[in-house]
Amino acid sequence: MRYRDLPAYRRSLKSIGDSKRLDSIHKAVSNLLDCFEKRTAPPAGLGLKPLRPPLWEIRASREDRIVFSWKEDLITFLAAGAHDDVKRLLSRF
């Protein structure tokens, strides 16, 4: 499995600014990658769900989501942020 993040993802992280929120986002991404590497099911709290091919979402917290695309063996992180911010992102795809 290969992973990458887009500049938009890095910008979305910078715009959050709150270290507690950033920690929960990094932890959620780490949990997701760990599941992919070990080929295990993600924990229920991660809230992995398909949005529309090839887009997926995980929960970092009650408020924050992480959107990524999943194509074959490549995971591309697209954006992270509040639920409403993610909805706005999805309207562009």
Residue frames as qw, qx, qy, qz and C-alpha x, y, z in Angstrom:
[[0.000, 0.889, 0.457, 0.000, 0.00, 0.00, 0.00],
 [0.414, 0.190, 0.005, 0.890, 1.29, 3.45, -0.92],
 [0.159, -0.827, -0.465, 0.274, 0.29, 6.74, 0.70],
 [0.340, 0.209, 0.095, 0.912, 0.58, 10.38, -0.22],
 [0.011, -0.749, -0.491, 0.444, -0.98, 13.67, 0.71],
 [0.376, 0.675, 0.336, 0.540, -1.84, 16.56, -1.53],
 [0.223, 0.187, -0.196, 0.936, -0.86, 20.18, -0.90],
 [0.451, -0.483, -0.241, -0.711, -4.56, 20.87, -0.19],
 [0.790, -0.416, -0.447, 0.056, -4.42, 18.34, 2.65],
 [0.571, -0.084, -0.314, 0.754, -1.36, 20.02, 4.16],
 [0.053, -0.336, -0.040, -0.940, -3.05, 23.44, 3.82],
 [0.620, -0.520, -0.379, -0.449, -6.18, 22.14, 5.52],
 [0.745, -0.340, -0.434, 0.377, -4.06, 20.95, 8.46],
 [0.352, 0.086, -0.168, 0.917, -2.34, 24.33, 8.72],
 [0.258, -0.449, -0.218, -0.827, -5.69, 26.13, 8.75],
 [0.667, -0.511, -0.538, -0.063, -6.88, 24.14, 11.79],
 [0.081, 0.681, -0.335, 0.646, -4.25, 25.54, 14.12],
 [0.684, -0.530, 0.258, -0.430, -5.62, 23.87, 17.29],
 [0.136, 0.477, -0.866, 0.060, -3.03, 21.34, 18.48],
 [0.509, -0.002, 0.765, -0.395, -5.63, 19.11, 20.17],
 [0.759, 0.500, 0.157, -0.386, -7.62, 18.83, 16.93],
 [0.461, 0.666, -0.570, -0.141, -4.43, 18.22, 14.94],
 [0.195, -0.353, 0.892, -0.206, -3.40, 15.46, 17.35],
 [0.672, 0.205, 0.609, -0.368, -6.74, 13.70, 16.89],
 [0.692, 0.642, -0.137, -0.302, -6.41, 13.97, 13.09],
 [0.247, 0.611, -0.752, -0.001, -2.87, 12.56, 13.13],
 [0.403, -0.172, 0.845, -0.306, -3.99, 9.75, 15.43],
 [0.761, 0.387, 0.346, -0.389, -6.92, 8.84, 13.16],
 [0.595, 0.674, -0.396, -0.187, -4.65, 8.78, 10.08],
 [0.008, -0.505, 0.851, -0.147, -2.12, 6.67, 11.96],
 [0.598, 0.032, 0.710, -0.370, -4.86, 4.21, 13.00],
 [0.766, 0.541, 0.066, -0.341, -6.10, 3.97, 9.42],
 [0.439, 0.670, -0.595, -0.068, -2.64, 3.35, 8.00],
 [0.266, -0.355, 0.858, -0.258, -1.96, 0.78, 10.70],
 [0.744, 0.223, 0.511, -0.369, -5.13, -1.10, 9.70],
 [0.706, 0.643, -0.197, -0.221, -4.11, -1.06, 6.04],
 [0.190, 0.632, -0.748, 0.076, -0.60, -2.28, 6.84],
 [0.301, -0.187, 0.882, -0.311, -1.83, -5.07, 9.12],
 [0.381, -0.096, -0.726, -0.564, -4.81, -5.83, 6.87],
 [0.099, -0.347, -0.834, 0.417, -7.21, -5.62, 9.80],
 [0.068, -0.765, -0.552, -0.325, -10.62, -4.00, 10.12],
 [0.106, 0.430, -0.227, 0.867, -10.53, -0.42, 11.35],
 [0.075, -0.282, -0.754, 0.589, -11.91, 0.24, 14.83],
 [0.046, 0.720, 0.678, 0.140, -15.57, 1.31, 14.88],
 [0.213, -0.811, -0.198, 0.507, -14.63, 4.70, 16.33],
 [0.313, -0.243, 0.450, 0.801, -12.71, 5.54, 13.18],
 [0.467, 0.628, 0.370, -0.500, -15.97, 5.65, 11.25],
 [0.151, -0.247, 0.699, 0.654, -14.51, 4.58, 7.92],
 [0.547, 0.540, 0.579, -0.271, -17.16, 5.02, 5.27],
 [0.395, 0.211, 0.561, 0.696, -17.33, 5.29, 1.50],
 [0.184, 0.533, 0.161, -0.810, -18.58, 8.62, 0.17],
 [0.769, 0.588, 0.102, -0.227, -18.55, 8.00, -3.56],
 [0.876, 0.018, 0.241, 0.418, -15.95, 6.18, -5.60],
 [0.743, 0.067, -0.573, 0.340, -13.05, 6.62, -5.02],
 [0.071, -0.574, 0.321, -0.750, -13.63, 8.94, -2.02],
 [0.648, -0.375, -0.643, 0.161, -13.68, 7.78, 1.59],
 [0.198, -0.735, 0.181, -0.623, -13.96, 9.46, 4.97],
 [0.608, -0.229, -0.663, 0.370, -12.80, 8.76, 8.51],
 [0.363, -0.884, -0.151, -0.252, -13.62, 10.54, 11.75],
 [0.444, 0.342, -0.505, 0.656, -10.89, 12.15, 13.78],
 [0.020, 0.136, 0.614, -0.777, -13.32, 13.49, 16.37],
 [0.266, 0.618, 0.682, -0.285, -16.96, 14.40, 16.67],
 [0.225, 0.845, 0.037, -0.483, -16.25, 17.51, 14.62],
 [0.072, 0.688, -0.570, -0.442, -13.33, 16.64, 12.34],
 [0.911, 0.287, 0.291, -0.058, -13.19, 14.41, 9.28],
 [0.220, -0.526, 0.642, 0.513, -10.45, 13.29, 6.93],
 [0.796, 0.519, 0.141, -0.279, -11.23, 12.67, 3.26],
 [0.262, -0.491, 0.732, 0.393, -9.05, 10.49, 1.07],
 [0.776, 0.386, -0.271, -0.419, -9.20, 8.67, -2.23],
 [0.605, -0.294, 0.740, 0.002, -8.52, 4.97, -2.40],
 [0.747, 0.541, -0.231, -0.309, -7.53, 3.55, -5.79],
 [0.859, 0.238, -0.434, 0.131, -6.00, 0.09, -5.90],
 [0.763, -0.275, -0.341, 0.475, -2.90, 0.32, -3.71],
 [0.284, 0.260, -0.090, 0.918, -2.74, 4.13, -3.43],
 [0.251, -0.778, -0.532, 0.220, -4.28, 6.18, -0.61],
 [0.286, 0.368, 0.057, 0.883, -4.27, 9.94, -1.26],
 [0.197, -0.607, -0.554, 0.535, -5.22, 12.26, 1.58],
 [0.206, 0.615, 0.429, 0.629, -7.23, 15.18, 0.22],
 [0.162, -0.601, 0.077, -0.779, -8.47, 17.28, 3.15],
 [0.429, -0.330, -0.741, 0.399, -9.04, 17.36, 6.87],
 [0.070, -0.187, 0.155, -0.967, -11.26, 19.59, 8.92],
 [0.411, 0.160, 0.542, -0.715, -14.67, 20.26, 10.33],
 [0.455, 0.353, 0.818, 0.007, -17.59, 18.29, 8.95],
 [0.376, 0.840, 0.262, -0.290, -18.96, 21.34, 7.09],
 [0.001, 0.741, -0.512, -0.434, -15.55, 22.05, 5.53],
 [0.336, -0.104, 0.903, 0.246, -15.45, 18.50, 4.22],
 [0.461, 0.614, 0.625, -0.142, -18.93, 18.90, 2.72],
 [0.251, 0.880, -0.105, -0.390, -17.74, 22.00, 0.86],
 [0.165, -0.502, 0.765, 0.367, -14.74, 20.05, -0.44],
 [0.435, 0.186, 0.877, 0.084, -16.95, 17.25, -1.69],
 [0.442, 0.764, 0.334, -0.331, -19.09, 19.69, -3.65],
 [0.152, 0.775, -0.444, -0.423, -16.02, 20.36, -5.84],
 [0.214, -0.253, 0.916, 0.226, -15.59, 16.69, -6.79]]
